[in-house]
Amino acid sequence: MQKNKKIIIVGSGETGLIAYEYFQFDSEYEVVAFSVNEQYITEHEINNLPVIAFETLEAQYSPDEYEVYVAISSGKLNRNRTKVYTEAKAKGYRCATYISSKAFIWRNVEIGENCFIFEDNTLQPFVKIGNNVTLWSGNHIGHNTIIHDNCFISSHCVISGFCEIGENSFLGVNCTIENNVKIAKDNFIGAGALIQKDTVVKGLYQTLQTELSKVDTHRLFRVKG
């Protein structure tokens, strides 16, 4: 894939290293540097690229020539990522969006900036994705669904048609949202949860862990020793 744009990854942790892999090897962007707040710089090179203090980033990499991607996870209901995203915008940067070459995105889907859409996502017709949204791998986003700003959708979530996901919300792995359901802002939907009705603001919806059986594996399978 031809590289015709240059990008700086803001963040050097796990999310930053993952973002580097996808942008560098599956996009039109060439990653030229990493950036973090000066107090968190522990090494000056990552993957043979410089690590630049975020406070002075624009002095070395002009917003007219470079884009950034804010690679921060979902901590504090996405507030951490949103804060740095807002700061990057205030510096004048355009925040790039990554869409995997192995994702299925229908022709009229709308996607904002600083989004990250991993492999095996299916986005059906008339879906709208806001800014600063992460869709980890393997999700189904049904037709006419809206996902608002600053959301984090974990792997293998099923969001049915005509749904609405409120800003700053987190959806855990394997959760299911039925048709025409509205997830309010600042929600946390736990792994495996089934949501059939509209939720409340700041709602926490968590299912119980599967209970430990009184029969252990050795007894069940007649294993000795």
DRENSE-217787 format. One record per residue: residue in three letters; x, z, y of N, C-alpha, C, O, CB in turn. Coordinates in steps of 0.001 Angstrom, whole numbers, plus 524288, in hexadecimal, padded with zeros to 5 digits. Atoms other than C-alpha are relative to their C-alpha. Glycine has a CB too. Example, Ala and Ser with C-alpha at 12.3 -4.5 7.8 and 13.67 -1.06 7.14 Angstrom:
BEGIN
Ala8037A800007FB5A8300C81E787EE6C8038480000804B080790802998049D7FC20804DE8001B/Ser7FCCC7FFC47FB5A8356681BE47FBDC7FCFE802DA804427FEFB80383808968019E7FA79801CE/
% end
This chain:
BEGIN
Met80349800007FB588000080000800008037480000804E48070E803258055F7FC44804CC80000/Gln7FCDE8007B7FB4F8056B7FBF380D2F7FF67804C4803897FB17806B4804697FE837FB14802F0/Lys800037FB757FC8B80943807188162E8001D7FE16805AC8040E7FC028077C804C4803AF7FED4/Asn80032801BE7FA96804D880427824057FE8780451803D47FDAA80346808717FC357FB9A8007F/Lys801227FB8E7FCA2801F3811CA8295180395804807FE7D80561804DC7FA0B7FA28801A47FF97/Lys7FC9D7FB8C800FC809EE81E2D82A9D7FCFC80511800DC7F9D68058B80476804DE7FFCC8038A/Ile803127FB2B7FFEC804E982BD1828248037C804BB7FF2B80775804757FC797FBB87FFD97FBD2/Ile7FD737FAF7800CB8095F839F1828E57FC258038E7FD387F7A1803F47FED2801DD802748054D/Ile8033E7FC4C802DB803FE843C481F248009F8055B80283804EB80782802A08017E800297FA16/Val7FFE17FAC67FDAD8007A8507E825FB7FE8B803E57FBBC7FA08804497FA1F7FC2F8006F804D5/Gly800A27FC77804718025185AC581B86804227FEBD7FBEE805067FA2E7FAB07FA6D7FF907FD9F/Ser7FBD0800EE803C880D2B85C9C811977FF25802E97FAE58029D803167F79380530801928024F/Gly801377FD46804D88067D86487807047FE0B7FC477FBD77FF0E7F7957FC097FBFC8043A800F8/Glu8020680322804577FFB185FD27FAC07FCC57FB60801EC7FD717F6FE800107FCB3803657FC61/Thr8035C8042D7FE067F59585800802638032E7FBD7802CC8020A7F731802537FBDC80238803AC/Gly7FCAD803BF7FD4D8000D851B880AC9803007FC807FC4C803867F7D17FD41803BF802CF8037B/Leu7FD0E80322803CF807FC84D557FF087FC727FC327FD207FE097F7D27FBED802C78038F7FC11/Ile803C28038E802727FBE48479D7F8997FEA67FB97803B97FE6E7F70D802267FB03802F37FE59/Ala80138804067FC207F8668407F8052E804707FC0A800708037E7F759800E87FEEE8028080558/Tyr7FB7E803887FFCE8062883AE5805AA7FFCB7FBFD7FB92800877F7517FC738051E803227FFB2/Glu8001B803858047F804D58353F7F7FB7FC077FB9C800BA7FD377F70A7FFCF7FEC28030D7FB09/Tyr80423803F27FF9B7F80A82E547FABF800D97FC50804A08003E7F793804127FAAE802A98007F/Phe7FF07803717FB887FB3D8294D80856804A77FC6B7FF048047B7F7C780042800EE8033A804F0/Gln7FB3A8030E800AA808CD824D6804747FF747FBCE7FBD5801BA7F79A7FC608047C8038E7FEA3/Phe8000E80394804758054381E137F7B67FAC27FD557FF1B7FA327FA507FB6780182802E27FB2E/Asp8051280290800B57F710819EE7F97B7FD467FF3B805447F89780032805C37FC7F8033B7FC4A/Ser8026A8010C7FAEA7F4DA81667807B28038C7FC6380324807EA7FB258018E7FEF88052F8030B/Glu7FCFC8034C7FC6E7F96D80DE1812D48039C8033C8037C8065F80113806C77FC557FCBB8035E/Tyr7FCDE7FC857FCBA80027819BD818E1805558011D7FD97805D8801B97F8D97FD1B8051B800EB/Glu7FADF7FE008017380E8481D1A8185A80083805838022D8000B80653806E48047B7FC6180211/Val7FF2F7FAA17FE3A810CD82BBD818E5805878007680227809507FF1F7FF827FF13804007FB79/Val7FAE37FFC67FD7381BE582E5F82281801DB80598800E18067C80672801DE7FFCE7FD248052E/Ala7FE6A7FA9B7FF0481BD583D2F824067FBBA803BC7FE3C7F743802327FD578013E800D7805D6/Phe803A97FBA7800A78156184A2A82122800378034B804F18041780332807CA801568035E7FB05/Ser800127FC927FB7581156853D182B9F7FD0F805027FEC57F8E5804E57FC5F7FD877FD3C804B3/Val802967FAEB8008080E008624B82B8C8014C8032D804DE804DF801D5807CA801C2802F47FAE1/Asn7FEAA7FC877FBB380DB986D2583590805848021B7FF438072A803417FAE47FC0A804858006A/Glu7FA707FEBA8003181B9687102838E980119804EE7FCD5804FB805277FA018021B800A88057C/Gln7FF047FB0F802B781A5687ECB833767FFBE7FF787FA0D801B2802D37F7367FC1980412801C9/Tyr80091800BA805A8817168794D825FE803F37FC287FDBB803B67FAF17F9167FA8B7FE257FEC4/Ile7FC0F803A7801FB8228E86FE6824E780409803057FCCD806D6806557FEE0802B07FCFB80493/Thr7FC317FD7B8037582AA887443819388041A7FC267FE04808237FDBC7FBF07FD37802857FB61/Glu7FC3C80415801638317F8675B8167E7FF5A7FB85803DB7FB1D7FAAF805F87FF387FE137FA37/His80010804027FBF1834F185C0C81F497FF457FA7E7FDD87FF0B7F6B5800CE804FB8003D80317/Glu801238050580273832B78511B815897FC6F800C97FB517FD14804847F85B805137FD3B7FE57/Ile803498003E804AA8281D84E2380B857FFBE7FA507FE627FE837F6EF801937FA618025380102/Asn7FFEC8056A801F282912841F18030D8036E7FC868036D8022A7F7FD804667FA697FDC57FFC4/Asn7FC3E802C97FCA88349883DE180B9F7FDBA7FE7B8054E7FFB87FAF2807E4801EB7FB237FD3C/Leu8025F800F07FAE482BCF83E13817A280080804EC803508006A80940801387FA2C7FE5C7FF70/Pro7FF5B7FB687FCA482D78846FE823707FB0F80345800657F6B78013E80004801AB7FE5480565/Val8044D7FC6A7FEF4824EF852EB825A5800518017D805C780428803D0807808003E804FD7FC5A/Ile7FFFB7FF777FA558213A853978340B7FC448045B801A07F80D804EE7FF627FE7A7FAC9802A7/Ala8036E7FBF17FDE981B9F85F0B83BA47FB287FD7C8025F7FB8E7F9EF80597802E58035F80421/Phe804E6802437FE2080D5885C1C83E4A7FF5F800BD805E27FD0D7FD71808817FB5D802707FD23/Glu8009C7FEDC7FA7080E258624184BCD802457FBB2803798004D7FABC807C0802968052E8014A/Thr7FD5D804047FCDA8173385758850937FFD17FA9F7FD68802F47F7357FEB1805AD80191800F8/Leu8001E804D68030A8135184C5F8475E7FF987FB288036E802537F74D802857FB7C8001E7FC35/Glu800F3804A97FCD380E9184309851EA804BE7FE67803368050B7F9F1804FB7FB6B800EA80397/Ala7FB46801547FD1781BC4843B0858D4803947FC777FCDA806987F9727FF11802E8804ED80193/Gln7FCAB803338035A8225783D5584D197FD237FB657FD8D7FF837F7607FC668024F803527FBC4/Tyr8031E80419802748173F83538847677FB2C7FF088036B7F755801EB803387FE668018D7FA42/Ser80411801107FC2C80EB282F17851BB7FABC7FEE47FD627FA7F7FBEA7F99D801977FB678036E/Pro8053B801318020A7FFFD82F2A84F0B7FE797FA43800A17FACD7F8707FE1E7FBFE80363802B5/Asp80114805977FF6180028821058539B8020C7FCC87FB6F8005A7F85D7FA95802637FE068050C/Glu7FD72802F68042F8086A81D16847F07FF0C802457FA917FF947FF847F6A9805C87FFC380101/Tyr800857FD64805098058B826F183D367FAA0802807FF797F847804318035180449804207FF52/Glu804B97FD1A8013B7F98F82C8A836A480184804DD7FCE4805ED8054D7FB077FC0B7FC8C7FCE8/Val7FF017FB5E803257F86B839A582FD87FB8D800B07FC137F73A7FEB37FCC980095804EF80384/Tyr804127FE048037F7F11D83F2D8244E800DF805D67FF7A805258078C7FE178001C7FD347FA7E/Val7FFA97FA548005C7EE4584DC7824887FEC4801997FA697FA418018A7F8BF7FC37802B4803F2/Ala800677FEE88059E7F0B4851E5816787FFF8805DB7FF1E803EB808297FDA18048F7FD6E7FCF1/Ile800B27FA5F800B47EB8A85FBA815CD7FB21800CF7FCA97F74C7FDF67FD3B7FF86802ED80568/Ser8043E7FF4C803C57E28E8651880B3B7FB31802688028A7FA908022F8074D801CF8036A7FB77/Ser805357FE5F7FE3B7D52986B6D80C597FFB8805B0801C67FB71807D7802377FC1F7FF277FBB4/Gly7FFE97FA737FEA47D96E87924810807FC758016A8048D7FBEF7FE778084F805728019B80143/Lys803947FDF67FC047CFE28812E818A17FBA97FC118013F7FAA07FAE8805CC803088015F80502/Leu80426803DE7FF6E7C4E68775E81661801C87FB79803777FF017F9D2807067FB118028B80247/Asn7FDCA804A07FD767CD8786C4981B448019D800F5805A9803187FD46808607FC1C7FB997FFCF/Arg7FE897FEE37FA977D05C873318282A805C47FEE180101807297FCEC8052B7FEC9805AD80154/Asn7FA66800E07FF367DF128726B8262F801257FA39800EF803FA7F8D08048E8031F801FD7FB45/Arg7FF20805A47FF667DEDB863B2824677FD987FDFE805117FFEB7FAC8807CA7FDB87FD027FB51/Thr802B9801C97FB547D510861D182F61803058016B804F18033D7FE528089D7FA838025580036/Lys7FCFA7FE4D7FB747DD6D86994838FB804887FC4680109805547FA94805768020E805957FF31/Val7FB74803627FF487E97586135836AA7FE457FA6080128800C27F7A58043D80389800267FB19/Tyr80227805327FED77E160854B6836887FE937FF98805C87FFBF7FBAC8084D7FB247FEE07FC8E/Thr8017F7FFF87FA777DBF585856843EE804D17FFF08037E804DD7FD588078A7FC9C804CE8013F/Glu7FB2D7FFE47FCFB7E9A685B3E848E0802B17FAA97FFEA804D17F8F2803E0803B0804397FDE0/Ala7FDA980535800587EE9884E18843F67FD237FC20803837FF917F8D78060B7FFF57FE0E7FA53/Lys80312803687FC927E38A8473A84B078014A8011B805BF801997FD7E808E87FA13800C27FEFE/Ala7FEB67FE967FAA17E6DC84EB2857788054B7FDD1801A48062E7FCE0806457FFF9805EA800A0/Lys7FAF4802667FEE27F4B48494E856817FF9B7FA16800B7803617F78F8024B803CF8013C7FBA9/Gly800CD805977FF527EEF983BA5856BE8008F7FCC07FB198007B7F7F37FB5E803AA7FE0E803E3/Tyr7FF3D802EA804DE7F0DB83806848777FAD77FDFD7FDC97F6C0800777FE4B802B98036F7FBF7/Arg8042E801D68035B7E7D782FAC8407580119802397FA9780580801F37F8AF7FFA27F9D67FFEE/Cys7FF597FDA2805277E594836788336D7FE357FC2D7FBD07F9AA7FA9E7FBA87FCEA805337FF99/Ala800FE80408803E97E66182D29827FF7FC84802057FBA27FC5C806B37FA87805217FE017FDC0/Thr803257FEE9804A47DCFF82CB081C8E802527FD247FB54803D07F8967FBB57FA3A7FE5E800DA/Tyr7FE4180275804E57E15782A1780E9C7FB5E7FF277FC687F838802B07FB9080431803627FD3D/Ile803FA80143803EA7D8558233D804FB802CB7FDA97FB4D805527F9987FBBE7FBBF7FC218023C/Ser7FD5A801E2804B77DD54821887F7257FE4E7FA7A7FEA27F9C17F90A7FF347FEEC803A77FB68/Ser8013980543801DF7DE28813B77F21B7FCB08002E7FB127FA877FC357F970805067FCF07FEF8/Lys803077FF63804CF7D7698191A7E5FE7FACB802D3800F77F846804A97FD4E80335802FD7FBF2/Ala8052B7FDE87FEAE7CB7D81E567ED377FC357FB75800B47FDCB7F723802188003B803718050F/Phe8040E803EB7FF227BE9C816E07EDD17FD128015F804FF7FA3B8053F805337FC2D7FFAC7FB40/Ile802687FF157FAEC7B9FB815FA7FBE27FC917FB48801477FE8E7F6F3801E98043D800EF8045A/Trp803778045F7FED57ADEB80DB57FEB7801037FDF68058280307800CD808D37FA3F801A47FF66/Arg7FE69802DA7FB4B7AF24803F7809E57FE248027B80517800B8801DE8091A7FDFF7FA867FFB8/Asn802177FDE77FB1B7A6CC80B53813D4800A8805EB800897FE1080866803BD7FA4E7FEA480072/Val7FEC47FA6D7FF797AC1F81902811C780323800D880504806947FDBF806508031C802097FB23/Glu7FD2A7FE9F7FB3F7B0DE81F7181E558035C804D07FEFC8017E808BC7FCED7FC2D800FE80499/Ile7FC497FBC3801007BCF38282481DCA802FD80130804FB805037FDA380783803D17FE8F7FB82/Gly7FD437FE677FB467C2F982FEB828ED805DE800367FF49808007FDFE7FB977FE1180538801C2/Glu7FA4B7FFAA8002A7D1298333182BAA801C8805277FD997FECC808E57FD21802487FF6880581/Asn7FD967FB9D802C27DA4683CC6825067FCF0801807FB167FC6F806187F9C28006F804B5803A2/Cys8028B7FF3E805137D2AB83B148186E803C37FE877FBA58075C7FB6F7FC6D7FAEA7FCBA7FF9B/Phe7FCC08012F804877D8D183AAA80AF87FC6B7FF507FB5A7F9DF803057F9A5804248045F7FEFA/Ile8038E801458044C7D17A833F57FFF8803447FE6B7FB4A805B47FA467FB307FC177FB8980190/Phe7FCCA800C7804AA7D7EC834FE7F2BC7FDA57FBE47FC547F9877F9A37FD5D800AA8052D7FD17/Glu801AB803CC803E87D6B082C397E6DA7FAE1801917FD5D7F9898062C7FD068043A7FF537FBEA/Asp804BF7FF59803307CA0882A7B7DF2F7FB6680256802F67F7A4804188008780131803657FB63/Asn804A87FEAE7FCF77C0FB82E327EA567FC707FB478004C7FE417F6DB800D28017B801E68058B/Thr803EA804177FF427B466826547EB0A7FCC28015A804D27FA2F80569804FF7FC6F7FF677FB0C/Leu8030B7FF567FB417AE46824E97F87F7FC237FB80800517FDA47F7038012D8039580038804F5/Gln80412803F28005A7A16881DAE7F7C57FE3E7FE1B80569800098002D8095D7FB59802297FCFD/Pro8019D802377FAF579A8E815A8802737FDE380407803D47FB40807C7802607FBED7FBE67FF1F/Phe802057FD107FB83797B081BB380FBA801F3805A28004F7FFC5808CE803327FA2B800067FFD4/Val7FD8F7FAD17FF907A023827C080D898030580059805238055B7FC86806E2803B3801167FB45/Lys7FD0C7FF0B7FB347A60882DAB819DA80360804DB7FF4D801778090D7FDEE7FC47800A4804C4/Ile7FC3E7FBBF800827B2388361A8199E802328012180573804087FD8F808178047C7FE967FC01/Gly7FE107FE8F7FAD97B62E83D8E825E6805EA800238003D808907FDD17FCF67FDD98053880190/Asn7FA5E7FF727FF507C3CD840F982AB980211804B57FCF57FF55808957FC2A801588008A805D2/Asn7FD367FB87802417CDA0849AC823BD7FD6C801E57FAF57FCC2806967FA20800408047A803F4/Val802A67FEE3804F57C6FA848FB8166D803977FE957FB74806207FA807FB867FAC07FCF37FF9B/Thr7FD118011C804C97CDB4849D28092D7FC347FF507FB7B7F8CA802937FA92803F88046E7FECD/Leu802DE800E4804E67C7B5843E87FCEF804107FFB37FBAF806997FBAB7FB057FC877FAD780039/Trp7FC4580008804527D025847C97F15E7FE0D7FC277FBDA7FA2A7F97C7FCC9800B5805A07FDA3/Ser80108804528039F7CF9F83F407E53D7FAD8800917FD0A7F923804E37FBCB8046B7FF917FC22/Gly8043D8003B803C97C3CC83B1C7DD677FAA080195801DA7F75E803037FE9D80153803387FBAA/Asn805257FE717FE1C7B82A83E137E63C7FC367FB66800477FDCC7F6E2800C38007D8028580558/His80427803D67FF2B7AB2E836E47E7047FD1A8017A804FB7FACC805AF805557FC2C7FFBF7FB34/Ile802C57FF1E7FB167A5A7835C17F4C47FB887FC12800337FC687F767800F4803C17FF6E804E5/Gly8048A8036980077797DA830517F3D27FE8A7FD5D80520800167FF13809587FB6B803107FE02/His8017C803407FB8A791F08264A7FCF47FD5280327804487FA6B806D78033D7FC6E7FB9E7FE38/Asn802707FDB07FB5578DDF82A3480AB780166805B9800F27FECF8086A803F97FA357FF8B7FF93/Thr7FE3C7FA9A7FF31795138371C809E7803AE80052804B0806AD7FCB5805B7802BF802197FB0C/Ile7FC957FF007FB8879BE983CC2815DB80344804DC7FEDF8012C808FB7FD8E7FCC3800B180524/Ile7FC737FB918005C7A7DA84587814E580259800CE80564805247FD6E8075D8045C7FF1B7FBC2/His7FE577FF097FAA47AABD84BBB82202805C2801A4800468085E802327FC467FC8F8043380279/Asp7FA767FEF77FF037B7EF84F278280B80209804C87FD1E7FF348088B7FC21800E5800AF805C3/Asn7FCE67FB7F801CB7C211858268220F7FE38802347FABF7FEC0806E37F9CA7FFC88044780409/Cys801A07FE40805357BC95858D08143A8044A7FF007FC00807B27FBB27FCC37FAF07FD3D7FE53/Phe7FC65800B8804627C43A85A03807957FCBA7FFB07FB0A7FA1E803727F98D80425804917FFAD/Ile802FE800E6804C97BE248543E7FB49803D97FFE47FB77807227FC647FB2A7FCC17FAC78004D/Ser7FC657FFC1804717C539858247EECF7FEBC7FBC07FC037FB767F85F7FCFF7FFC58056A7FD66/Ser800948042B803E37C5F584FE87E2797FAD68002B7FD077F8B7804597FBF280469800477FC2E/His80471800B9803877BA6284AB37DAAC7FAFD80295801E47F7DF804837FEC880158802167FABA/Cys804FB7FE497FDCB7AFAB84F017E3DF7FC317FB677FFEB7FDBA7F6EC800BF800BA80225805AF/Val80423803EB7FFBA7A2D3847A07E3137FC8480155804A27F9BE80542804997FCC67FFC57FACB/Ile803627FF767FB7279C24846307F0387FC297FB807FFC77FDAE7F6F98005C80331800048054A/Ser803E680411800DE78F8483ECE7EE4E7FE847FD538051D800B87FE82809387FB238024D7FD67/Gly8017C803167FB81788D9835767F7A67FD2A80317804367FA92806FB803177FCAE7FB9C7FE49/Phe802AE7FDB77FB7F783D88390F8053B8013A805CE800BE7FDEE808C9802947FA2B7FF497FF6A/Cys7FE547FA9E7FF0E78B7D845D08057C802E8800668052F804657FC77807848037C801F57FB7F/Glu7FD087FF067FB367922184BF88112E80353804DB7FF2780156808FD7FDB47FC4C800AF804D8/Ile7FC557FBB3800C679E31854948107B801CD801CE80561804547FEDC80838804C57FE527FC7E/Gly7FECD7FDF37FAD979FE285D4C81C6A805CD800CB800E4808CC801777FD317FD3580509800CE/Glu7FA7B7FFBB7FEA37ACC185E47823938028A805057FE07800118091F7FD9B800A97FF96805E0/Asn7FC967FBB6801C77B7AD8671981EA67FEC5801E47FA78800F3805D47F8C77FF918048E803BA/Ser801887FE0D8052D7B18E8684D81124803FB7FE8A7FBD2806E57FABF7FC547FAA17FDDF7FE7F/Phe7FC96800D2804887B8F7869268044D7FC9C7FF847FB2D7F93F802D17FA3A804098048B7FF5E/Leu802D7800C1804E87B398863C37F779803D7800577FB81807937FD527FB3E7FD117FAAD7FFEE/Gly7FC7D7FF24804667BA08868A87EB037FF4F7FC067FBAC7FB807F9177FB957FF338055C7FDDA/Val7FFEC803E68042B7BD20860B77DEF27FB028002A7FCB87F8F3804517FB6E804C1800D67FC82/Asn80474800AF803907B1D785B857D6D37FAD780222802137F73E8030C7FF048012F802947FAE9/Cys805197FE607FDFD7A722860167DFFE7FC6F7FB3E800737FE447F6CD800A380092802C580562/Thr803E4804257FFC179A91858297E0DD7FC268011D804667F9F08055E804C17FD1D7FF757FABD/Ile803C07FF957FBB379237855D37ECDF7FBB47FBFA7FEFC7FCC77F74D7FEAF802B77FF1680582/Glu8044B8039380137784CC850077EA1F7FE697FCC4804BE800107FDD0809237FB4E8030C7FDF9/Asn801CA803817FBDD77E1F845477F2017FD8D802EC804947FAF0806E6803E37FC1C7FC257FDD2/Asn802AA7FE357FB48779EE847EA8000780101805C1801487FDBA8084B803B77FA3D7FF207FF70/Val7FE9E7FA957FEE9780B88551A800D0803CF80037804948075C7FD008050080264802A27FB1C/Lys7FC7E7FF287FB9B7873E85A0180D3580335804F47FF14801178093C7FE887FCE5800628052E/Ile7FC657FB94800397932B862AD80BEA8013F8017C805A6803517FE4980895805257FEA17FCCD/Ala7FF2D7FE5A7FA9B7940386A918187E805D7800938012B80913800717FD9D7FD248052D80111/Lys7FA7F7FF7C7FE6E7A0A686C4A8202C80250805117FDDD7FF8C808E07FCE3800867FFD980606/Asp7FD0B7FB65801B57AB08875E081BA47FE2C802117FABC7FDFF806CD7F9E97FF958044A8040B/Asn801847FE63805497A6568761380D90804A87FFCC7FC4F808417FCAE7FD017FB927FC877FDEC/Phe7FC528003E804647AE88879008018C7FCC17FF6D7FB0E7F9EE803017F984803A5805047FFBF/Ile802CF80116804DF7A8E9872D37F549803EB800747FB8A807927FD577FB337FD557FA6B80017/Gly7FC2D7FEED8040F7AFF1878207E969800127FBF97FBA57FC987F8AD7FB397FEFF8053A7FDBF/Ala7FF578039A804627B4AE870D67DD767FB44800387FC667F9718046D7FAF280504801497FCEE/Gly804428005B803C37A9BC86C167D4B17FAA78016C8020B7F6EA801997FF0680129803557FB92/Ala8050C7FE617FDD679EDA870287DDF57FC317FB648001F7FDC77F6E7800CA800B6802478058F/Leu8043A803D87FF85791CF868DE7DDE97FCB280178804BF7FA62805AE804F07FC8F7FFC87FAE3/Ile802EE7FEFF7FB2F78B62867D37EB477FB5B7FC41800297FC077F77F8005E8038F7FF55804FB/Gln804CA803218002877D368632C7EB2F7FCB78007E804F37F8F57FD95805B07FCC2801907FB5A/Lys802E67FF2C7FB2C77876868367F85E803CF8005A8048E808738015E803CF7FC9C804FE7FFA7/Asp7FCCA7FF747FB5777D7B86843806528027080572800357FFFF809487FEA57FCBD7FEF7804F2/Thr7FD377FB057FFC778781872FD808AE7FFD380248805827FE007FFBE80929805B17FF4E7FE39/Val7FFE87FD5E7FAEF7895287CAE813CE805837FFCF80245809527FF437FF627FE1C805BC7FF7B/Val7FAEA7FFE37FD667945587D0C81DC480340804937FDEA8014E808EC7FD3F7FF528006F80605/Lys7FC457FC258021D7A04E8845E818917FE91801B87FA7580022805ED7F8BC80040804CC80394/Gly801A37FE9C8054879A438843B80AF6804737FFA87FC168079D7FC0A7FC357FB947FC857FE47/Leu7FC437FFEA804577A29D887D47FF397FCDD7FF957FAF27F9AE802F97F9BC8037C8052080013/Tyr802F380109804C479D798822A7F277803E57FFAC7FB82806DD7FBEB7FB0D7FCAE7FAD780078/Gln7FBFB7FF70803FF7A5508865B7E6B87FD6B801177FAC37F9FD804727FA64803E5804688016F/Thr802037FEF9805367A258885AA7D83880391803D47FD3180824804627FE927FF7A7FAE57FCDC/Leu7FCF07FC44802F77A6DB88FE47CE768038C7FD407FC178023F7F9197FA0D7FC6C803D47FD33/Gln7FC6F8020F803EE7B26588D707C5A37FD9E8009A7FA9B7FAE18046B7F99480553802C780046/Thr801BF7FF9A805667AF4688AB57B7608022E805017FD8E806CF806317FE16801B67FB207FCD3/Glu7FE707FAF5802267AF9B897AA7B017803917FF5B7FB45803387FB947F8517FB338032C7FE82/Leu7FC907FFCB8048A7B9F489AFB7A6407FCD4801727FB327F9F38054C7FB3F80480803F3800DC/Ser802D57FEE5804D67B47589A7C7987C8023B804D77FD4F806DE806097FDC38003A7FB447FC4C/Lys7FE3B7FB79803097B5188A68C78FFE8030F7FE577FB32805D8801797F8D97FB5A8035A7FE60/Val7FD1580226804727BA8789DC37854A804B67FD1580222804167F9758053B7FC7E7FC4F7FC90/Asp7FB69802B47FDF57C899899AC787D7801247FB167FCC87FEA97FA207F8C7804C9803AC7FFFF/Thr7FEF6805158026B7CE9288C98784068020C8007D7FA6C800C57FD427F719803E37FCFA80344/His7FDDE7FF698054B7D5DD8919E7781B7FBA6801227FC0B7FBB17FF1E7F7AD8041C8046C7FFE0/Arg804597FED0803847C97B89724772367FC8D7FB2F7FF427FAE67FA077FAE57FCBD8049C80224/Leu8035680496800497C19888AE077585802437FBD47FC6D7FF7A7F9847F9437FF267FDC680564/Phe7FD7E80432802FE7CB778819076F7D802F2802047FB2E805BF7FF197F894803BF7FD0480380/Arg7FDA17FD9A804997D01588AFA764F9805F17FF327FFF4808447FD9E7FC0D7FD917FDBC7FB01/Val7FA4B8005A7FF777DE0488AF6769E68025B805447FEA98008A80950800858019E7FE48805A2/Lys7FD4B7FB34801767E71A894F7763E480550800318029C808577FC768026780093800697FA09/Gly7FADE7FF507FD917F2A189A4E76B6B800617FD858055B8047B7FDCB807DB804297FDC47FC8B/
% end
